[in-house]
Amino acid sequence: MASAAVRSWALCAVSLLNLLFVSVTGADFVRFLSFRAIYHNITGETKLCQDSTPWSVALRDPSVLWSLAVDLGLLALFTAQHSLLARTPVRQLLQSALGVLSRTAYCFTTALALQILMRYWQPVTGAPCLWSVRHAPWSIWFPLLCFSLHFLCWAVICSSLVIFDYPELVGIKQVYYKCLGFGDPLQDKPPPAQRLLSHLRHPVYLELVVILWLLPALSLDRLLLAGTLSTYVAVAHSLDTQDLAYLCARVKGGTQLRAASDRGDSNHVGK
């Protein structure tokens, strides 16, 4: 009995520490994708690029090529981790080895790969920008517009993660369900929802693409980052007609439920 309690507390401690690490990594990722990229442009001045350098010279510069090679390797590390651990045989192996902590391990390694990518990312400052908004008044207003839209997209992303059961997504729900003897929380969801989650685990793709590309200045390393992640998002995950039908039914059901609630409130006020 005592050993079971100790094991339960240990599982909870591991999952909570993982939640903290994933949350900190998420905040760092927001800063990496949005705040750092827009901050350089918020006054209308950009130091991200060297526009006086011709492309023919920049693309032969060893420092530029080395930075691009390092960044490409970091992106390959992240996409390999995120894809390999999502494959069914690897998931089953993790499940058999780690049990209820398999989802925690997946989220931890994803956050670790992201931390490595962000810490060792090499900005390419020796090449021209693909585009750069420099002239007044857009040099002031366009960065502010980008900041506002980025903030909106991140708010939608956070809301979507909560709606899609964030505790289950990061592995906490699996642990306390195990400790309370409830089984696998994913099995409590209806089969169409389980099928949808297998195809659309993170419902944040459109917003992420906006964040990746909508910037006052697009440097060469940002082009590599945005192009690679956008391609990965488009290729690695997809919905089919059954998933879309389930989503439409859920949206329609939610609309009807809200309408019925509004009618009930109106009737109550009328009385």
C-alpha positions in Angstrom: 0.0 0.0 0.0 2.8 2.4 0.9 4.8 1.5 -2.2 1.7 2.2 -4.4 1.3 5.6 -2.7 4.9 6.5 -3.3 4.7 5.4 -6.9 1.6 7.6 -7.4 3.3 10.6 -5.8 6.3 10.0 -8.0 4.2 9.8 -11.2 2.4 13.1 -10.2 5.7 14.8 -9.5 7.2 13.8 -12.9 4.1 14.9 -14.8 3.9 18.2 -12.9 7.6 18.9 -13.6 7.0 18.1 -17.2 4.1 20.5 -17.3 6.3 23.2 -16.0 9.0 22.5 -18.5 6.5 22.4 -21.4 4.9 25.6 -20.3 8.2 27.4 -20.0 9.2 26.1 -23.5 5.9 27.3 -24.9 6.5 30.8 -23.5 10.0 30.7 -25.0 8.6 29.6 -28.3 6.2 32.6 -28.4 9.2 34.9 -27.7 11.3 33.1 -30.4 8.7 33.2 -33.1 7.0 36.6 -32.5 8.5 39.0 -30.0 12.1 38.7 -31.1 11.3 39.0 -34.8 8.9 42.0 -34.4 10.9 43.8 -31.7 13.7 44.5 -34.2 11.2 46.3 -36.4 9.0 48.1 -33.9 10.9 51.4 -34.3 11.1 51.1 -38.1 14.7 50.1 -38.0 15.9 46.6 -38.7 19.2 45.0 -38.0 18.2 41.5 -39.1 19.6 41.8 -42.6 22.5 43.3 -44.6 20.6 44.8 -47.6 23.8 46.4 -49.0 25.2 42.9 -49.7 24.3 41.4 -53.1 22.7 38.0 -53.1 25.5 36.6 -55.2 28.0 37.6 -52.5 25.8 36.6 -49.5 25.1 33.1 -50.8 28.9 32.4 -51.1 29.6 33.8 -47.7 30.9 30.9 -45.4 29.3 32.4 -42.3 25.9 32.6 -44.1 26.2 29.1 -45.4 27.3 27.8 -41.9 24.4 29.5 -40.2 21.9 28.0 -42.7 23.5 24.5 -42.3 23.2 24.7 -38.5 19.6 25.9 -38.6 18.7 23.2 -41.1 20.2 20.6 -38.8 18.2 21.9 -35.8 15.0 21.8 -37.9 15.8 18.2 -38.9 16.3 17.3 -35.3 12.9 18.7 -34.3 10.9 17.2 -37.2 12.6 13.8 -36.8 11.8 13.7 -33.1 8.2 14.9 -33.6 7.6 12.4 -36.4 9.5 9.4 -35.1 7.9 9.4 -31.7 4.4 9.8 -33.2 4.7 6.7 -35.3 2.5 3.8 -34.1 5.3 1.2 -33.4 7.4 3.8 -31.4 4.3 4.9 -29.5 3.5 1.2 -28.6 7.1 0.7 -27.6 7.0 3.8 -25.3 3.7 2.6 -23.9 5.1 -0.8 -23.0 8.3 0.7 -21.5 6.9 3.8 -19.7 3.2 3.0 -19.3 1.2 6.0 -18.2 4.2 8.3 -18.7 4.5 7.7 -22.4 2.7 10.9 -23.3 4.7 12.8 -20.8 7.9 11.5 -22.4 6.7 12.5 -25.8 5.9 16.1 -24.6 9.2 16.3 -22.7 11.3 15.3 -25.7 9.4 17.7 -28.0 10.0 20.6 -25.6 13.7 19.6 -25.3 14.0 19.5 -29.1 12.4 23.0 -29.2 14.8 24.3 -26.5 17.8 23.0 -28.4 16.5 24.6 -31.6 15.8 28.0 -30.0 19.1 28.1 -28.0 21.4 27.2 -30.9 19.5 28.9 -33.8 21.8 31.0 -35.9 20.4 34.3 -37.3 21.6 35.1 -40.8 22.6 38.8 -40.6 25.0 38.8 -43.5 22.4 38.5 -46.3 19.6 40.8 -47.6 16.0 40.5 -46.3 13.4 38.9 -48.6 11.3 41.9 -47.7 11.5 44.7 -45.2 9.0 47.5 -44.4 11.2 50.5 -43.9 9.3 53.6 -45.1 7.1 55.8 -43.0 4.3 55.6 -41.9 4.3 51.8 -42.5 7.6 51.3 -40.7 5.7 52.2 -37.5 2.2 50.9 -38.2 3.0 47.6 -39.9 5.1 46.2 -37.0 2.3 47.2 -34.6 -0.2 45.4 -36.9 1.9 42.3 -37.0 2.2 42.4 -33.2 -1.6 42.6 -32.8 -2.3 39.8 -35.2 0.4 37.6 -33.6 -1.2 38.2 -30.2 -4.6 37.3 -31.6 -3.2 34.1 -33.2 -1.4 33.0 -30.0 -4.7 33.6 -28.0 -6.5 31.4 -30.5 -3.8 28.7 -30.2 -4.0 28.7 -26.4 -7.8 28.6 -26.5 -7.7 25.7 -28.9 -5.3 23.7 -26.8 -7.6 24.1 -23.8 -10.6 23.1 -25.8 -8.8 20.0 -27.1 -8.1 18.9 -23.5 -4.7 20.4 -22.6 -4.2 18.2 -19.5 -4.5 15.0 -21.7 -2.3 16.6 -24.4 0.6 17.1 -22.0 0.2 13.8 -20.2 -1.1 15.0 -16.8 -4.6 13.5 -17.2 -3.2 10.1 -17.9 -1.3 10.1 -14.6 -4.1 11.1 -12.3 -6.6 8.8 -14.1 -4.1 6.0 -13.4 -3.7 7.0 -9.8 -7.5 7.2 -9.3 -8.1 3.9 -11.3 -10.0 5.5 -14.1 -8.0 4.0 -17.0 -7.0 5.8 -20.2 -8.7 9.2 -20.5 -8.6 9.0 -24.3 -10.9 6.0 -24.2 -13.6 8.2 -22.6 -13.8 10.3 -25.8 -16.2 9.1 -28.5 -14.6 7.1 -31.4 -15.0 10.1 -33.9 -13.1 12.3 -31.4 -10.3 9.8 -31.0 -10.1 9.5 -34.8 -9.9 13.3 -35.1 -7.2 13.6 -32.5 -5.1 11.0 -34.3 -5.2 13.3 -37.4 -5.3 16.7 -35.8 -3.5 16.5 -32.4 -2.7 20.2 -32.4 -5.4 22.4 -33.9 -3.2 25.4 -34.4 -2.0 25.2 -38.0 -3.5 28.2 -39.7 -2.6 30.5 -36.8 1.0 29.1 -36.8 1.4 29.8 -40.5 0.3 33.4 -40.0 2.8 33.8 -37.2 5.6 32.3 -39.2 5.1 34.5 -42.3 3.5 37.7 -41.2 6.6 39.8 -40.2 7.8 43.3 -41.1 11.1 41.9 -42.3 11.8 38.3 -43.5 15.4 37.3 -43.1 17.0 34.3 -44.8 17.0 32.1 -41.6 13.3 33.0 -41.0 12.5 31.9 -44.5 14.1 28.6 -43.8 12.2 28.3 -40.5 8.8 29.3 -41.9 9.2 27.2 -45.1 10.2 24.1 -43.2 7.6 24.2 -40.5 4.8 25.2 -43.0 5.8 22.2 -45.2 5.9 19.9 -42.2 2.5 21.1 -41.0 1.0 20.6 -44.5 2.5 17.1 -45.1 2.6 15.5 -41.6 -1.1 16.1 -40.6 -4.3 16.1 -42.6 -8.0 15.8 -42.1 -10.4 13.7 -44.1 -14.1 13.9 -44.8 -15.1 11.9 -41.7 -13.1 14.3 -39.5 -14.6 17.3 -41.1 -18.1 15.8 -40.8 -17.5 15.3 -37.0 -16.2 18.9 -36.6 -19.2 20.3 -38.5 -21.6 18.2 -36.3 -19.9 19.5 -33.1 -20.0 23.1 -34.3 -23.6 22.7 -35.3 -24.5 21.0 -32.0 -22.8 23.8 -30.1 -24.6 26.5 -32.0 -28.0 24.8 -31.4 -27.2 24.4 -27.7 -26.3 28.1 -27.4 -29.5 29.0 -29.2 -31.6 26.8 -26.9 -29.9 28.4 -23.9 -30.6 31.9 -25.2 -34.2 31.0 -25.8 -34.4 29.6 -22.2 -32.9 32.8 -20.9 -35.4 34.9 -22.8 -38.3 32.9 -21.6 -37.0 33.2 -18.0 -36.7 37.0 -18.4 -40.2 37.2 -19.9 -41.7 35.4 -16.9 
